[in-house]
Amino acid sequence: MDHPEITKLYKYRAFNEFSLRMLADKEMWLSKPEHFNDPFDCSLMPGSSKTTDDQTHQLCEIIRELYESEEAEKQISEIIQRSTSKPVQEVEDVSITKHMDDARNSGVFSLSEKNDSIFMWAHYADNHTGFCIEFERRKAKNNFLSHFMCRKVEYTREYPNLHRIIDLMDVNLFTKAKGWEYEAEWRLVTKIGNIALPLPAPITAIYFGLRADDESIKTVKGLLKDESIQLYLAKRKQGEFAIEFEEI
């Protein structure tokens, strides 16, 4: 399991019928990327046609993975010499088109490493009136947050060149612009989107926002059948633009 130090992941929710149904039915909704608030998310474009240089770059990366350093560099040097002496016309890569279709149809369940981001509370928990679900992440057969298709999102300032990348799935589905870095996002991805599936891991706590009212808290409590789930209420951290939690 990658990043075993991350033992909890969080899902921010507004207080509405869909969120309450999630708790009552113990199901998650995996959305297709077309519904995301970021039009670039899972929808990176390949740009111009693939060139011989792009193809050479991909081949060199594969060789570096297959061979020891000295042998790899020797083979790479020979490849570069051949491609320089005998340049080839632009290369078509039909695999990118298929991948783009697969990405558009995938399902994504987004989570965060953080439960105390005042920006996340504002954007995804209805201006701090909602709640945040804490999921346990550990290496276990029935814990899908430890599965290889649940990964950290990588953030970058440079737009990826898809023609030079071997693992298109990894880059397109798990790469976002640097401006989204505050989300500290993880995501669980399936091949098919817009479907409901059982929750990916046990719920260990619920955190209520600064503006959550008593009636909302009472309603959520009534849906939780597991008494081991801890409940917390956000409060302002004195002298800081920050929040902390107290158990309720």
N, C-alpha and C positions, 0 to 999 in steps of 0.2 A: 504494500500500500504506500503510495507516494505521500509525503508530508505527514508522517504518523504523529507529529507534534500537534496537528490540528485535530482535536478530539470533539469539537462542537461546530456545527454549521447552523445558520439562522435564516429564517424566512420571514420577511416583513409583510404584514397583511393589514389592509383596511378592514374596519368592522363592517361587514356586509354579509349578505346571504351566501355568497360563494365561499367566503372564508369560514363561516360557521359550518357550511356543508363539508368543507375539508376536514374539520375536526370531528364532526358527527359521523361521517362515512369513512374516515381515515383514508382519504384518497388525495392524490395530488393531480393537478392538471398540467400536462406538458404541452405548451403552446408551440405552434409553428412560428418561425422567425418573422413572418410577414406581419405579425401582431406586435412586434417589439417597438419600443419608443425610439430606438436607434436604427435608422434605415440602412446603416452600414453593417449592422450586426448579423453575422452568418451569411453575409451577402457581398463578400469581397469580389471584385471583378478582376479578370486576368490582364486587362490592358491590351496592348498590341500583340501581334502574333509571336509565337515562340521562335526564338532564333537558335542558331548553332551554338552560340555562347551560352544560352540558357540550358540547352541540352548537355553541353560539356560540364557545366556547373553541377547539374543533377547527377551525372555519371560520376563525377569526382567525389561528391558527397557519399554516394553508395560505396565507392571503393574505400573511402576512409573508414566506413563502418565494417567492411568485410576483412580488411587486411591490417597488419601491424604497420606502424607509422612509416618505417623506412621503405618497405615494399610498396605501400600505398603511394607515397610521394614519387617513387620511381615510375609506377604505372601512370600516375597523373601527368607527369612530365612528358611521357611518350604520347599520351592522348592530346595534350595541348599542342605539341609539335605537329602532330598529324592534322589537327583541325586548322592550324595556322597555314600549313603548306597546301592544304586542299579544302578551302572554304566551301561550305554547302549553303544552299538556299534556305530560306526560312522553313522551320519545321512546324507542322500542324500537330496539336495535342488535343485529341478528341476526349481524353479522359477528364479534362477540366469541365467540359460541358456536362458530362454525366454527373460529376461531383457536384456541380452547382444545382442540378435538379435534386440530388439526394439531400443536400443541405437545406433547400427550400422546404422539403417535406419532413424534415426531422422534427423531433419534439424536444423541448428544452425546459427543464425545471431549474430555476435560478435560486441561488442561496448566497449568503455572505459569511465571511469570517467574523464580522463584527456585529454586535448587538447594540452598540451605543453610539452609532453614527447619527448625529442630529440631522444630517442631510438625508440619510436613508429613511429615518422616521418621518421626515417631511414629505419625501417623494413617494414612498411606497406604503406608508402606514397612515395615509390621510391626515397629514399635518399633526402627527403625534396623537391622534385619537384612536388609532388601532392597536395592534399587538404584534409581537415578534415571537415566533415559534423556535425553540431550541431543539435541534436534533442531535442525537448521539452519533458520533462517527468513530467506528472501530472496525478492526478486521474481523469480520464474521460473515458467514455464508448468506445470511438474510439481511445484511446491512449494505445497501447498494450505494451508500456514500463512500464506501471503501472500494467500489468497483472501478475498473480502469476507465470507464466512460463517465466517471464523475471526476472532474479535474478543475484546477485553478485556471482562471482566465488570465491571459498574458496581455499586458498593455504596451502599446508602442506608439511612437511619434511618426515612424516611417511606414508608409503603405507597403505591405508585403508584395513582392513579385511572385505571383503564384506559379509562373513558369519555371522558377528555380527551386521550388519546394517539392520534397518527396512526399511528405505526409500532408496532403491537402486538407483532410478532415481535421487534423490537429490544429492547423492554422486558421482555417475559415470558421470553425465552430468555437474556437477557444482564444480568439484574438480580438481585442477591441482598441479603440483609440485611447491615447494616454489620458484624455480628459475624464474618462469614466473610472479612473483608478481608485477614487474614493469609495467605490462600491465593494472593493476587495471580494470580487465575485468568484464563486464556484458554480459549476453547472453540471447537472446530470442530463445526458443526451441519449435519446432513443431514435431508432430509424424512422418511426412513424410519429407524426405530431398531431395535436388537437385530440388527445385521448386522455382519459382518466385511468390512473394506475394506483395500486396500494401505496401508502406512504413508504418512502425509501428506507426509513430507519425509525427507531423509537423516539418519541417526544420525551424530553427530560425536563423542560421548563417552558413557561409562558411568561413573557414580559409585556406589561401594559404601558402605553405611552403616557406622557405627561398630562395629556388632555383627555385620557380615557375616563368615561363617567362610570358611576357605581353600577348602573343598570347593565352596561356592556360587560363589565367585569363579572357580574353575577351570571349573565347569560353564558359566557365562555366557561365559567366554573361548572355550570350545569351540564355542559356537553362532555366534560372530561370524566371518564369512568375510571381512570388510573389515578389513585390517590397519591402515588409516588411522584407525580408531576408537580414540580415546585412552581409557585406563582410569585411574581415580582412586580413592583410598581416603580416606574421611573420618577425621579425627582431631580431638580436642578442641583448641580454641583456648585457649591458656594464659591464665588469669585472667579468662575470660569465659564466659557461658552461650552458647556459639557453637561452630561447627565450621568447619574449613577442609579443604582437600584436598591430597593429595600424589599425584604420578603413580606408577603401579606398572607 
